[in-house]
Amino acid sequence: MSPAIITLLILLLAAVLFLTEKLPVAVTALLTTMLLYITGVIDAATAFSGFTNNVVILITGMFVIGASLFETGVAKKIGGLITRFAKTEKQLLFAIMIITASLSAFLSNTSTTAVMMPIVIVIAASAGFSSSKFLMPLAYASAFGGMITLVGTNGNLAVQGVMENQGIEGFGFFEFAYVGVPLTLIGIIYMMTIGRKLVPDRLDEQGAVMGDISIEEETNPNHTPIKQIISVSVLALAVIFMVFEAQIGIPLHVVSIMGALIIVITRTMTEKQAYKSLDLSTIILVAAMMPLATALDETGAAVMIADFVLGLIGESGGPYVITAVLFIVTALLTSIMSNTAAAALMAPIGLVLAVSLGADPKAILMTVCVAANAAYASPVGTPPNTMIYGPGNYRFIDYIKNGTPILVIQLILCVFVVPLIWPFY
């Protein structure tokens, strides 16, 4: 059996395991890499090369910097500002989505939702509204904001890792904003109009109980002004260094680790808190899936997949049709599996398809990034969607009714607008 066929079989096994979640996603990723090594498709150095990849190091540092905002109470203070300026349901909805999207552009979608959710539940209950009217927009806003920057979502970083792994110039830190900002604005407008009418208005016991709880911060030794200033300053400086990476000359991943070190050295967070903030599942998933991308490329398996897809679509369809198909397939995958895994699986395929057409891969890979983050129509597609399911008293159909129109809007934007920013030829 040829290495290409072996790689395809392992890819199929990985896809089934990701879809069924019979094993944790990180375990599936490691199993994939080990099978590639055991079967002789890759060597030992390639098997663990992902763990020294710049993107993985960048993720590690940003986990610590992001967690410091929550540990010091900065993120909670930002959330508390909502009640000061927003009074009506529409004003609250707008404020919640804007603040959530802004936080999520630089922090984990899951962490942003985790800190905002209890605050939103309290705000809704104290204002006399059902929390179900705000929690779904909250989760969606975290997804919108995640598309604005390179570090906004792990799917973006997974695609960036594939590009760097293949020696292709990656996207800039704010280059995602060309698509992310319009998508965020359109998404917020949608949720303020059509979406707001589709979101169910259901009473929930949790909101009633939390309505008596003050949103003022409890006494916490970590919530000191100096620690909050350090936390915000480190994030701000990290973003500045990342934006001006070419001029300053310090790589993104080095900046993130330096920021994490400052957080720990200044005791803004303890060493144990820093370790606890690391999402090892995500780190392992990204690192362990990179050798599969290498195997797909070096064995010719990706070319075989590309030829098969092109045969189904027809080369006459061109890059626009391929972009649409990749978006649909990736969006379907990310609705039932990790967005990082979906991006890591589809990015190499999109890359080879672009090369086969002789097209610049950036438009197609940006489409993969957007589609991998578009898990709106499923409660299990992304952690924020799952986190709000119970507190919002939602049903599966609620996600389908609200998420499907957004998917259609993003599909149209990717097919027709993305190529205007990153031309195919």
Secondary structure, DSSP 8 states (H G I E B T S, - for coil): --HHHHHHHHHHHHHHHHHH-SS-HHHHHHHHHHHHHHTTSS-HHHHTGGGG-HHHHHHHHHHHHHHHHHHTTHHHHHHHTHHHH--SHHHHHHHHHHHHHHHHTTS-HHHHHHHHHHHHHHHHHHHT--THHHHHHHHHHHHHHTTSSTTS-HHHHHHHHHHHHTT-----TTTTHHHHHHHHHHHHHHHHTHHHHHS-----HHHHHHTTS--S----TT--HHHHHHHHHHHHHHHHHHHTHHHH---HHHHHHHHHHHHHHTTSS-HHHHHHH--HHHHHHHHHHHHHHHHHHHSSHHHHHHHHHHHHH-GGGHHHHHHHHHHHHHHHHHTTS-HHHHHHHHHHHHHHHHHHHT--THHHHHHHHHHHT--TT-TTSSHHHHHHHTTTT--HHHHHHHHHHHHHHHHHHHHHTHHHHS---
